[in-house]
Amino acid sequence: MSGAKEPQERKALACGCQVDATRDFLGRVVGKVITKGETCTQALHSTGAVIVMPGREHARPE
Protein backbone atom coordinates (compact mmCIF):
# COMPACT_ATOMS: atom_id res chain seq x y z
CA MET A 1 0.00 0.00 0.00
CA SER A 2 1.56 3.26 -1.11
CA GLY A 3 -0.38 5.63 1.14
CA ALA A 4 -0.70 8.11 -1.72
CA LYS A 5 -3.87 10.15 -1.64
CA GLU A 6 -6.35 10.03 -4.49
CA PRO A 7 -6.41 13.35 -6.37
CA GLN A 8 -9.16 15.74 -5.36
CA GLU A 9 -11.83 16.85 -7.78
CA ARG A 10 -13.66 20.18 -7.40
CA LYS A 11 -17.43 19.71 -7.58
CA ALA A 12 -20.44 21.98 -7.30
CA LEU A 13 -23.33 20.73 -5.19
CA ALA A 14 -26.98 21.44 -6.07
CA CYS A 15 -27.12 23.95 -3.20
CA GLY A 16 -24.31 25.99 -4.78
CA CYS A 17 -21.48 24.93 -2.47
CA GLN A 18 -18.08 24.09 -3.97
CA VAL A 19 -16.30 21.05 -2.53
CA ASP A 20 -13.07 19.15 -3.13
CA ALA A 21 -14.19 15.53 -3.47
CA THR A 22 -12.08 12.49 -2.59
CA ARG A 23 -12.55 9.05 -1.02
CA ASP A 24 -12.16 8.35 2.68
CA PHE A 25 -10.61 5.25 4.23
CA LEU A 26 -13.94 3.40 3.91
CA GLY A 27 -14.13 4.14 0.20
CA ARG A 28 -16.95 6.67 0.53
CA VAL A 29 -16.91 9.84 -1.55
CA VAL A 30 -16.51 12.79 0.80
CA GLY A 31 -16.04 16.47 0.14
CA LYS A 32 -14.33 19.32 1.94
CA VAL A 33 -16.44 22.46 1.61
CA ILE A 34 -14.34 25.16 -0.04
CA THR A 35 -17.04 27.76 -0.67
CA LYS A 36 -20.55 27.84 0.79
CA GLY A 37 -23.21 28.68 -1.78
CA GLU A 38 -25.06 31.97 -1.33
CA THR A 39 -28.44 30.23 -1.18
CA CYS A 40 -27.33 27.11 0.74
CA THR A 41 -29.40 26.43 3.86
CA GLN A 42 -27.47 23.34 5.01
CA ALA A 43 -25.93 23.94 8.44
CA LEU A 44 -23.35 21.19 7.80
CA HIS A 45 -22.02 23.00 4.73
CA SER A 46 -19.69 25.38 6.54
CA THR A 47 -16.35 26.30 4.97
CA GLY A 48 -13.75 23.68 5.83
CA ALA A 49 -16.27 21.03 6.89
CA VAL A 50 -15.96 17.49 5.49
CA ILE A 51 -19.26 16.01 4.35
CA VAL A 52 -20.34 12.69 2.86
CA MET A 53 -21.29 13.47 -0.71
CA PRO A 54 -24.91 12.93 -1.77
CA GLY A 55 -25.81 10.06 -4.08
CA ARG A 56 -25.21 6.32 -4.31
CA GLU A 57 -21.60 6.58 -5.50
CA HIS A 58 -20.42 6.91 -1.90
CA ALA A 59 -22.25 3.81 -0.64
CA ARG A 60 -20.23 0.89 0.62
CA PRO A 61 -20.43 -2.26 -1.52
CA GLU A 62 -22.93 -4.82 -0.27
N, CA, C, O and CB atoms as a CASP TS submission, in Angstrom:
PFRMAT TS
TARGET T0000
AUTHOR 0000-0000-0000
METHOD Language model
MODEL 1
PARENT N/A
ATOM      1  N   MET     1       0.851  -1.182   0.000  1.00  0.00           N
ATOM      2  CA  MET     1       0.000   0.000   0.000  1.00  0.00           C
ATOM      3  C   MET     1       0.888   1.234   0.000  1.00  0.00           C
ATOM      4  O   MET     1       1.762   1.371   0.856  1.00  0.00           O
ATOM      5  CB  MET     1      -0.963   0.004   1.224  1.00  0.00           C
ATOM      6  N   SER     2       0.676   2.115  -0.935  1.00  0.00           N
ATOM      7  CA  SER     2       1.563   3.257  -1.106  1.00  0.00           C
ATOM      8  C   SER     2       1.251   4.408  -0.168  1.00  0.00           C
ATOM      9  O   SER     2       2.144   5.187   0.166  1.00  0.00           O
ATOM     10  CB  SER     2       1.496   3.736  -2.512  1.00  0.00           C
ATOM     11  N   GLY     3       0.004   4.532   0.265  1.00  0.00           N
ATOM     12  CA  GLY     3      -0.380   5.628   1.137  1.00  0.00           C
ATOM     13  C   GLY     3      -0.611   6.932   0.389  1.00  0.00           C
ATOM     14  O   GLY     3      -0.910   7.956   1.003  1.00  0.00           O
ATOM     15  N   ALA     4      -0.476   6.902  -0.931  1.00  0.00           N
ATOM     16  CA  ALA     4      -0.701   8.111  -1.721  1.00  0.00           C
ATOM     17  C   ALA     4      -2.182   8.441  -1.741  1.00  0.00           C
ATOM     18  O   ALA     4      -3.029   7.556  -1.858  1.00  0.00           O
ATOM     19  CB  ALA     4      -0.166   7.940  -3.159  1.00  0.00           C
ATOM     20  N   LYS     5      -2.478   9.717  -1.626  1.00  0.00           N
ATOM     21  CA  LYS     5      -3.873  10.150  -1.643  1.00  0.00           C
ATOM     22  C   LYS     5      -4.395  10.209  -3.068  1.00  0.00           C
ATOM     23  O   LYS     5      -3.667  10.524  -4.009  1.00  0.00           O
ATOM     24  CB  LYS     5      -4.024  11.517  -0.965  1.00  0.00           C
ATOM     25  N   GLU     6      -5.676   9.899  -3.199  1.00  0.00           N
ATOM     26  CA  GLU     6      -6.348  10.032  -4.486  1.00  0.00           C
ATOM     27  C   GLU     6      -6.481  11.525  -4.794  1.00  0.00           C
ATOM     28  O   GLU     6      -6.755  12.314  -3.889  1.00  0.00           O
ATOM     29  CB  GLU     6      -7.752   9.322  -4.476  1.00  0.00           C
ATOM     30  N   PRO     7      -6.294  11.923  -6.045  1.00  0.00           N
ATOM     31  CA  PRO     7      -6.408  13.347  -6.368  1.00  0.00           C
ATOM     32  C   PRO     7      -7.813  13.874  -6.088  1.00  0.00           C
ATOM     33  O   PRO     7      -8.804  13.164  -6.258  1.00  0.00           O
ATOM     34  CB  PRO     7      -6.045  13.589  -7.834  1.00  0.00           C
ATOM     35  N   GLN     8      -7.879  15.121  -5.660  1.00  0.00           N
ATOM     36  CA  GLN     8      -9.163  15.737  -5.361  1.00  0.00           C
ATOM     37  C   GLN     8      -9.772  16.305  -6.627  1.00  0.00           C
ATOM     38  O   GLN     8      -9.072  16.709  -7.556  1.00  0.00           O
ATOM     39  CB  GLN     8      -9.011  16.834  -4.300  1.00  0.00           C
ATOM     40  N   GLU     9     -11.097  16.324  -6.637  1.00  0.00           N
ATOM     41  CA  GLU     9     -11.829  16.850  -7.778  1.00  0.00           C
ATOM     42  C   GLU     9     -12.803  17.900  -7.265  1.00  0.00           C
ATOM     43  O   GLU     9     -13.594  17.617  -6.366  1.00  0.00           O
ATOM     44  CB  GLU     9     -12.575  15.714  -8.554  1.00  0.00           C
ATOM     45  N   ARG    10     -12.759  19.100  -7.816  1.00  0.00           N
ATOM     46  CA  ARG    10     -13.663  20.179  -7.401  1.00  0.00           C
ATOM     47  C   ARG    10     -15.036  19.922  -7.996  1.00  0.00           C
ATOM     48  O   ARG    10     -15.175  19.710  -9.201  1.00  0.00           O
ATOM     49  CB  ARG    10     -13.121  21.576  -7.842  1.00  0.00           C
ATOM     50  N   LYS    11     -16.053  19.944  -7.135  1.00  0.00           N
ATOM     51  CA  LYS    11     -17.429  19.705  -7.578  1.00  0.00           C
ATOM     52  C   LYS    11     -18.337  20.788  -7.027  1.00  0.00           C
ATOM     53  O   LYS    11     -18.072  21.370  -5.975  1.00  0.00           O
ATOM     54  CB  LYS    11     -17.922  18.307  -7.135  1.00  0.00           C
ATOM     55  N   ALA    12     -19.407  21.046  -7.753  1.00  0.00           N
ATOM     56  CA  ALA    12     -20.439  21.976  -7.301  1.00  0.00           C
ATOM     57  C   ALA    12     -21.654  21.158  -6.874  1.00  0.00           C
ATOM     58  O   ALA    12     -22.142  20.317  -7.629  1.00  0.00           O
ATOM     59  CB  ALA    12     -20.816  23.009  -8.426  1.00  0.00           C
ATOM     60  N   LEU    13     -22.130  21.406  -5.676  1.00  0.00           N
ATOM     61  CA  LEU    13     -23.334  20.734  -5.194  1.00  0.00           C
ATOM     62  C   LEU    13     -24.573  21.481  -5.686  1.00  0.00           C
ATOM     63  O   LEU    13     -24.482  22.630  -6.117  1.00  0.00           O
ATOM     64  CB  LEU    13     -23.332  20.641  -3.645  1.00  0.00           C
ATOM     65  N   ALA    14     -25.718  20.827  -5.620  1.00  0.00           N
ATOM     66  CA  ALA    14     -26.976  21.436  -6.069  1.00  0.00           C
ATOM     67  C   ALA    14     -27.301  22.705  -5.286  1.00  0.00           C
ATOM     68  O   ALA    14     -27.968  23.602  -5.802  1.00  0.00           O
ATOM     69  CB  ALA    14     -28.126  20.437  -5.932  1.00  0.00           C
ATOM     70  N   CYS    15     -26.832  22.781  -4.046  1.00  0.00           N
ATOM     71  CA  CYS    15     -27.116  23.947  -3.201  1.00  0.00           C
ATOM     72  C   CYS    15     -26.210  25.133  -3.533  1.00  0.00           C
ATOM     73  O   CYS    15     -26.413  26.233  -3.019  1.00  0.00           O
ATOM     74  CB  CYS    15     -26.957  23.576  -1.730  1.00  0.00           C
ATOM     75  N   GLY    16     -25.213  24.911  -4.391  1.00  0.00           N
ATOM     76  CA  GLY    16     -24.312  25.986  -4.783  1.00  0.00           C
ATOM     77  C   GLY    16     -22.952  25.940  -4.107  1.00  0.00           C
ATOM     78  O   GLY    16     -22.064  26.717  -4.457  1.00  0.00           O
ATOM     79  N   CYS    17     -22.776  25.051  -3.152  1.00  0.00           N
ATOM     80  CA  CYS    17     -21.485  24.935  -2.471  1.00  0.00           C
ATOM     81  C   CYS    17     -20.454  24.291  -3.397  1.00  0.00           C
ATOM     82  O   CYS    17     -20.794  23.457  -4.236  1.00  0.00           O
ATOM     83  CB  CYS    17     -21.627  24.110  -1.169  1.00  0.00           C
ATOM     84  N   GLN    18     -19.200  24.687  -3.235  1.00  0.00           N
ATOM     85  CA  GLN    18     -18.082  24.093  -3.966  1.00  0.00           C
ATOM     86  C   GLN    18     -17.308  23.212  -2.993  1.00  0.00           C
ATOM     87  O   GLN    18     -16.971  23.645  -1.891  1.00  0.00           O
ATOM     88  CB  GLN    18     -17.153  25.195  -4.602  1.00  0.00           C
ATOM     89  N   VAL    19     -17.027  21.976  -3.399  1.00  0.00           N
ATOM     90  CA  VAL    19     -16.302  21.047  -2.532  1.00  0.00           C
ATOM     91  C   VAL    19     -15.169  20.379  -3.300  1.00  0.00           C
ATOM     92  O   VAL    19     -15.242  20.215  -4.518  1.00  0.00           O
ATOM     93  CB  VAL    19     -17.256  19.983  -1.955  1.00  0.00           C
ATOM     94  N   ASP    20     -14.124  19.996  -2.576  1.00  0.00           N
ATOM     95  CA  ASP    20     -13.070  19.149  -3.127  1.00  0.00           C
ATOM     96  C   ASP    20     -13.426  17.726  -2.737  1.00  0.00           C
ATOM     97  O   ASP    20     -13.422  17.387  -1.554  1.00  0.00           O
ATOM     98  CB  ASP    20     -11.630  19.562  -2.602  1.00  0.00           C
ATOM     99  N   ALA    21     -13.733  16.891  -3.722  1.00  0.00           N
ATOM    100  CA  ALA    21     -14.187  15.526  -3.469  1.00  0.00           C
ATOM    101  C   ALA    21     -13.024  14.545  -3.528  1.00  0.00           C
ATOM    102  O   ALA    21     -12.121  14.674  -4.355  1.00  0.00           O
ATOM    103  CB  ALA    21     -15.265  15.125  -4.477  1.00  0.00           C
ATOM    104  N   THR    22     -13.065  13.567  -2.639  1.00  0.00           N
ATOM    105  CA  THR    22     -12.082  12.491  -2.595  1.00  0.00           C
ATOM    106  C   THR    22     -12.735  11.306  -1.895  1.00  0.00           C
ATOM    107  O   THR    22     -13.899  11.389  -1.502  1.00  0.00           O
ATOM    108  CB  THR    22     -10.762  12.938  -1.859  1.00  0.00           C
ATOM    109  N   ARG    23     -12.014  10.215  -1.734  1.00  0.00           N
ATOM    110  CA  ARG    23     -12.546   9.051  -1.019  1.00  0.00           C
ATOM    111  C   ARG    23     -11.901   8.957   0.354  1.00  0.00           C
ATOM    112  O   ARG    23     -10.717   9.247   0.522  1.00  0.00           O
ATOM    113  CB  ARG    23     -12.303   7.747  -1.823  1.00  0.00           C
ATOM    114  N   ASP    24     -12.704   8.545   1.339  1.00  0.00           N
ATOM    115  CA  ASP    24     -12.157   8.353   2.682  1.00  0.00           C
ATOM    116  C   ASP    24     -11.647   6.920   2.829  1.00  0.00           C
ATOM    117  O   ASP    24     -11.669   6.151   1.868  1.00  0.00           O
ATOM    118  CB  ASP    24     -13.226   8.667   3.765  1.00  0.00           C
ATOM    119  N   PHE    25     -11.196   6.566   4.011  1.00  0.00           N
ATOM    120  CA  PHE    25     -10.606   5.246   4.231  1.00  0.00           C
ATOM    121  C   PHE    25     -11.612   4.108   4.091  1.00  0.00           C
ATOM    122  O   PHE    25     -11.214   2.951   3.954  1.00  0.00           O
ATOM    123  CB  PHE    25      -9.980   5.191   5.597  1.00  0.00           C
ATOM    124  N   LEU    26     -12.906   4.414   4.121  1.00  0.00           N
ATOM    125  CA  LEU    26     -13.938   3.398   3.915  1.00  0.00           C
ATOM    126  C   LEU    26     -14.355   3.297   2.448  1.00  0.00           C
ATOM    127  O   LEU    26     -15.175   2.452   2.087  1.00  0.00           O
ATOM    128  CB  LEU    26     -15.155   3.708   4.776  1.00  0.00           C
ATOM    129  N   GLY    27     -13.794   4.153   1.615  1.00  0.00           N
ATOM    130  CA  GLY    27     -14.128   4.141   0.199  1.00  0.00           C
ATOM    131  C   GLY    27     -15.306   5.026  -0.167  1.00  0.00           C
ATOM    132  O   GLY    27     -15.742   5.036  -1.318  1.00  0.00           O
ATOM    133  N   ARG    28     -15.828   5.775   0.809  1.00  0.00           N
ATOM    134  CA  ARG    28     -16.953   6.671   0.526  1.00  0.00           C
ATOM    135  C   ARG    28     -16.435   7.947  -0.128  1.00  0.00           C
ATOM    136  O   ARG    28     -15.306   8.368   0.120  1.00  0.00           O
ATOM    137  CB  ARG    28     -17.741   7.005   1.826  1.00  0.00           C
ATOM    138  N   VAL    29     -17.271   8.558  -0.967  1.00  0.00           N
ATOM    139  CA  VAL    29     -16.914   9.841  -1.553  1.00  0.00           C
ATOM    140  C   VAL    29     -17.290  10.922  -0.540  1.00  0.00           C
ATOM    141  O   VAL    29     -18.448  11.041  -0.138  1.00  0.00           O
ATOM    142  CB  VAL    29     -17.633  10.068  -2.939  1.00  0.00           C
ATOM    143  N   VAL    30     -16.299  11.698  -0.143  1.00  0.00           N
ATOM    144  CA  VAL    30     -16.512  12.790   0.799  1.00  0.00           C
ATOM    145  C   VAL    30     -16.021  14.080   0.154  1.00  0.00           C
ATOM    146  O   VAL    30     -15.251  14.053  -0.806  1.00  0.00           O
ATOM    147  CB  VAL    30     -15.779  12.524   2.156  1.00  0.00           C
ATOM    148  N   GLY    31     -16.466  15.187   0.682  1.00  0.00           N
ATOM    149  CA  GLY    31     -16.045  16.472   0.139  1.00  0.00           C
ATOM    150  C   GLY    31     -15.721  17.458   1.241  1.00  0.00           C
ATOM    151  O   GLY    31     -16.407  17.518   2.261  1.00  0.00           O
ATOM    152  N   LYS    32     -14.674  18.227   1.028  1.00  0.00           N
ATOM    153  CA  LYS    32     -14.333  19.316   1.939  1.00  0.00           C
ATOM    154  C   LYS    32     -14.917  20.587   1.344  1.00  0.00           C
ATOM    155  O   LYS    32     -14.595  20.956   0.215  1.00  0.00           O
ATOM    156  CB  LYS    32     -12.771  19.439   2.155  1.00  0.00           C
ATOM    157  N   VAL    33     -15.775  21.253   2.106  1.00  0.00           N
ATOM    158  CA  VAL    33     -16.442  22.456   1.614  1.00  0.00           C
ATOM    159  C   VAL    33     -15.409  23.576   1.472  1.00  0.00           C
ATOM    160  O   VAL    33     -14.759  23.969   2.441  1.00  0.00           O
ATOM    161  CB  VAL    33     -17.601  22.885   2.571  1.00  0.00           C
ATOM    162  N   ILE    34     -15.277  24.074   0.256  1.00  0.00           N
ATOM    163  CA  ILE    34     -14.341  25.155  -0.040  1.00  0.00           C
ATOM    164  C   ILE    34     -15.068  26.496  -0.003  1.00  0.00           C
ATOM    165  O   ILE    34     -14.580  27.465   0.579  1.00  0.00           O
ATOM    166  CB  ILE    34     -13.671  24.939  -1.417  1.00  0.00           C
ATOM    167  N   THR    35     -16.232  26.537  -0.629  1.00  0.00           N
ATOM    168  CA  THR    35     -17.038  27.758  -0.667  1.00  0.00           C
ATOM    169  C   THR    35     -18.490  27.395  -0.426  1.00  0.00           C
ATOM    170  O   THR    35     -19.032  26.516  -1.097  1.00  0.00           O
ATOM    171  CB  THR    35     -16.874  28.501  -2.025  1.00  0.00           C
ATOM    172  N   LYS    36     -19.125  28.063   0.527  1.00  0.00           N
ATOM    173  CA  LYS    36     -20.548  27.836   0.788  1.00  0.00           C
ATOM    174  C   LYS    36     -21.359  28.643  -0.218  1.00  0.00           C
ATOM    175  O   LYS    36     -21.087  29.821  -0.447  1.00  0.00           O
ATOM    176  CB  LYS    36     -20.929  28.228   2.256  1.00  0.00           C
ATOM    177  N   GLY    37     -22.356  27.999  -0.813  1.00  0.00           N
ATOM    178  CA  GLY    37     -23.214  28.676  -1.781  1.00  0.00           C
ATOM    179  C   GLY    37     -24.036  29.777  -1.123  1.00  0.00           C
ATOM    180  O   GLY    37     -24.416  29.666   0.043  1.00  0.00           O
ATOM    181  N   GLU    38     -24.306  30.829  -1.867  1.00  0.00           N
ATOM    182  CA  GLU    38     -25.057  31.970  -1.333  1.00  0.00           C
ATOM    183  C   GLU    38     -26.449  31.581  -0.854  1.00  0.00           C
ATOM    184  O   GLU    38     -26.952  32.147   0.117  1.00  0.00           O
ATOM    185  CB  GLU    38     -25.171  33.052  -2.385  1.00  0.00           C
ATOM    186  N   THR    39     -27.071  30.620  -1.525  1.00  0.00           N
ATOM    187  CA  THR    39     -28.438  30.233  -1.176  1.00  0.00           C
ATOM    188  C   THR    39     -28.502  28.935  -0.377  1.00  0.00           C
ATOM    189  O   THR    39     -29.594  28.433  -0.113  1.00  0.00           O
ATOM    190  CB  THR    39     -29.263  30.091  -2.429  1.00  0.00           C
ATOM    191  N   CYS    40     -27.357  28.384   0.013  1.00  0.00           N
ATOM    192  CA  CYS    40     -27.327  27.115   0.743  1.00  0.00           C
ATOM    193  C   CYS    40     -27.886  27.291   2.152  1.00  0.00           C
ATOM    194  O   CYS    40     -27.512  28.215   2.875  1.00  0.00           O
ATOM    195  CB  CYS    40     -25.890  26.562   0.807  1.00  0.00           C
ATOM    196  N   THR    41     -28.788  26.388   2.524  1.00  0.00           N
ATOM    197  CA  THR    41     -29.397  26.432   3.860  1.00  0.00           C
ATOM    198  C   THR    41     -28.913  25.289   4.749  1.00  0.00           C
ATOM    199  O   THR    41     -29.383  25.144   5.878  1.00  0.00           O
ATOM    200  CB  THR    41     -30.916  26.382   3.744  1.00  0.00           C
ATOM    201  N   GLN    42     -27.984  24.479   4.255  1.00  0.00           N
ATOM    202  CA  GLN    42     -27.470  23.337   5.013  1.00  0.00           C
ATOM    203  C   GLN    42     -26.490  23.811   6.090  1.00  0.00           C
ATOM    204  O   GLN    42     -25.462  24.413   5.779  1.00  0.00           O
ATOM    205  CB  GLN    42     -26.783  22.322   4.066  1.00  0.00           C
ATOM    206  N   ALA    43     -26.811  23.539   7.340  1.00  0.00           N
ATOM    207  CA  ALA    43     -25.933  23.939   8.443  1.00  0.00           C
ATOM    208  C   ALA    43     -24.591  23.204   8.392  1.00  0.00           C
ATOM    209  O   ALA    43     -23.571  23.742   8.824  1.00  0.00           O
ATOM    210  CB  ALA    43     -26.622  23.674   9.787  1.00  0.00           C
ATOM    211  N   LEU    44     -24.589  21.984   7.867  1.00  0.00           N
ATOM    212  CA  LEU    44     -23.354  21.193   7.802  1.00  0.00           C
ATOM    213  C   LEU    44     -22.382  21.693   6.736  1.00  0.00           C
ATOM    214  O   LEU    44     -21.210  21.318   6.744  1.00  0.00           O
ATOM    215  CB  LEU    44     -23.688  19.745   7.534  1.00  0.00           C
ATOM    216  N   HIS    45     -22.853  22.523   5.832  1.00  0.00           N
ATOM    217  CA  HIS    45     -22.017  22.998   4.728  1.00  0.00           C
ATOM    218  C   HIS    45     -21.262  24.270   5.105  1.00  0.00           C
ATOM    219  O   HIS    45     -21.378  25.283   4.415  1.00  0.00           O
ATOM    220  CB  HIS    45     -22.873  23.249   3.486  1.00  0.00           C
ATOM    221  N   SER    46     -20.504  24.229   6.171  1.00  0.00           N
ATOM    222  CA  SER    46     -19.687  25.385   6.536  1.00  0.00           C
ATOM    223  C   SER    46     -18.304  25.223   5.909  1.00  0.00           C
ATOM    224  O   SER    46     -17.836  24.102   5.706  1.00  0.00           O
ATOM    225  CB  SER    46     -19.582  25.536   8.091  1.00  0.00           C
ATOM    226  N   THR    47     -17.668  26.323   5.610  1.00  0.00           N
ATOM    227  CA  THR    47     -16.353  26.298   4.968  1.00  0.00           C
ATOM    228  C   THR    47     -15.373  25.484   5.806  1.00  0.00           C
ATOM    229  O   THR    47     -15.217  25.716   7.005  1.00  0.00           O
ATOM    230  CB  THR    47     -15.820  27.733   4.759  1.00  0.00           C
ATOM    231  N   GLY    48     -14.719  24.530   5.156  1.00  0.00           N
ATOM    232  CA  GLY    48     -13.747  23.675   5.830  1.00  0.00           C
ATOM    233  C   GLY    48     -14.321  22.371   6.352  1.00  0.00           C
ATOM    234  O   GLY    48     -13.566  21.471   6.720  1.00  0.00           O
ATOM    235  N   ALA    49     -15.638  22.249   6.391  1.00  0.00           N
ATOM    236  CA  ALA    49     -16.273  21.025   6.887  1.00  0.00           C
ATOM    237  C   ALA    49     -16.120  19.897   5.868  1.00  0.00           C
ATOM    238  O   ALA    49     -16.107  20.140   4.661  1.00  0.00           O
ATOM    239  CB  ALA    49     -17.768  21.272   7.192  1.00  0.00           C
ATOM    240  N   VAL    50     -16.004  18.670   6.358  1.00  0.00           N
ATOM    241  CA  VAL    50     -15.956  17.495   5.494  1.00  0.00           C
ATOM    242  C   VAL    50     -17.312  16.815   5.571  1.00  0.00           C
ATOM    243  O   VAL    50     -17.794  16.494   6.657  1.00  0.00           O
ATOM    244  CB  VAL    50     -14.801  16.514   5.909  1.00  0.00           C
ATOM    245  N   ILE    51     -17.925  16.596   4.411  1.00  0.00           N
ATOM    246  CA  ILE    51     -19.262  16.009   4.349  1.00  0.00           C
ATOM    247  C   ILE    51     -19.243  14.765   3.468  1.00  0.00           C
ATOM    248  O   ILE    51     -18.423  14.655   2.557  1.00  0.00           O
ATOM    249  CB  ILE    51     -20.288  17.035   3.813  1.00  0.00           C
ATOM    250  N   VAL    52     -20.145  13.833   3.743  1.00  0.00           N
ATOM    251  CA  VAL    52     -20.338  12.688   2.855  1.00  0.00           C
ATOM    252  C   VAL    52     -21.144  13.204   1.677  1.00  0.00           C
ATOM    253  O   VAL    52     -22.191  13.827   1.851  1.00  0.00           O
ATOM    254  CB  VAL    52     -21.066  11.473   3.584  1.00  0.00           C
ATOM    255  N   MET    53     -20.652  12.942   0.489  1.00  0.00           N
ATOM    256  CA  MET    53     -21.294  13.467  -0.708  1.00  0.00           C
ATOM    257  C   MET    53     -22.634  12.778  -0.957  1.00  0.00           C
ATOM    258  O   MET    53     -22.785  11.589  -0.678  1.00  0.00           O
ATOM    259  CB  MET    53     -20.376  13.296  -1.920  1.00  0.00           C
ATOM    260  N   PRO    54     -23.600  13.521  -1.480  1.00  0.00           N
ATOM    261  CA  PRO    54     -24.906  12.932  -1.774  1.00  0.00           C
ATOM    262  C   PRO    54     -24.835  11.967  -2.950  1.00  0.00           C
ATOM    263  O   PRO    54     -23.980  12.104  -3.825  1.00  0.00           O
ATOM    264  CB  PRO    54     -25.925  14.027  -2.064  1.00  0.00           C
ATOM    265  N   GLY    55     -25.730  11.000  -2.965  1.00  0.00           N
ATOM    266  CA  GLY    55     -25.805  10.057  -4.078  1.00  0.00           C
ATOM    267  C   GLY    55     -25.355   8.666  -3.688  1.00  0.00           C
ATOM    268  O   GLY    55     -24.831   8.457  -2.594  1.00  0.00           O
ATOM    269  N   ARG    56     -25.557   7.720  -4.579  1.00  0.00           N
ATOM    270  CA  ARG    56     -25.213   6.323  -4.314  1.00  0.00           C
ATOM    271  C   ARG    56     -23.738   6.020  -4.535  1.00  0.00           C
ATOM    272  O   ARG    56     -23.266   4.973  -4.092  1.00  0.00           O
ATOM    273  CB  ARG    56     -26.042   5.422  -5.183  1.00  0.00           C
ATOM    274  N   GLU    57     -22.997   6.891  -5.199  1.00  0.00           N
ATOM    275  CA  GLU    57     -21.605   6.582  -5.500  1.00  0.00           C
ATOM    276  C   GLU    57     -20.737   6.476  -4.253  1.00  0.00           C
ATOM    277  O   GLU    57     -19.639   5.922  -4.314  1.00  0.00           O
ATOM    278  CB  GLU    57     -21.040   7.627  -6.417  1.00  0.00           C
ATOM    279  N   HIS    58     -21.209   6.998  -3.123  1.00  0.00           N
ATOM    280  CA  HIS    58     -20.416   6.915  -1.901  1.00  0.00           C
ATOM    281  C   HIS    58     -20.770   5.696  -1.049  1.00  0.00           C
ATOM    282  O   HIS    58     -20.119   5.442  -0.036  1.00  0.00           O
ATOM    283  CB  HIS    58     -20.601   8.172  -1.088  1.00  0.00           C
ATOM    284  N   ALA    59     -21.787   4.948  -1.447  1.00  0.00           N
ATOM    285  CA  ALA    59     -22.246   3.814  -0.644  1.00  0.00           C
ATOM    286  C   ALA    59     -21.208   2.696  -0.627  1.00  0.00           C
ATOM    287  O   ALA    59     -20.505   2.458  -1.609  1.00  0.00           O
ATOM    288  CB  ALA    59     -23.579   3.285  -1.183  1.00  0.00           C
ATOM    289  N   ARG    60     -21.132   2.025   0.502  1.00  0.00           N
ATOM    290  CA  ARG    60     -20.225   0.885   0.616  1.00  0.00           C
ATOM    291  C   ARG    60     -20.791  -0.289  -0.175  1.00  0.00           C
ATOM    292  O   ARG    60     -22.009  -0.464  -0.232  1.00  0.00           O
ATOM    293  CB  ARG    60     -20.008   0.492   2.106  1.00  0.00           C
ATOM    294  N   PRO    61     -19.935  -1.085  -0.779  1.00  0.00           N
ATOM    295  CA  PRO    61     -20.430  -2.256  -1.521  1.00  0.00           C
ATOM    296  C   PRO    61     -21.145  -3.227  -0.584  1.00  0.00           C
ATOM    297  O   PRO    61     -20.768  -3.377   0.578  1.00  0.00           O
ATOM    298  CB  PRO    61     -19.266  -2.975  -2.241  1.00  0.00           C
ATOM    299  N   GLU    62     -22.165  -3.872  -1.096  1.00  0.00           N
ATOM    300  CA  GLU    62     -22.928  -4.818  -0.267  1.00  0.00           C
ATOM    301  C   GLU    62     -22.342  -6.198  -0.334  1.00  0.00           C
ATOM    302  O   GLU    62     -22.857  -7.119   0.301  1.00  0.00           O
ATOM    303  CB  GLU    62     -24.382  -4.862  -0.698  1.00  0.00           C
TER
END
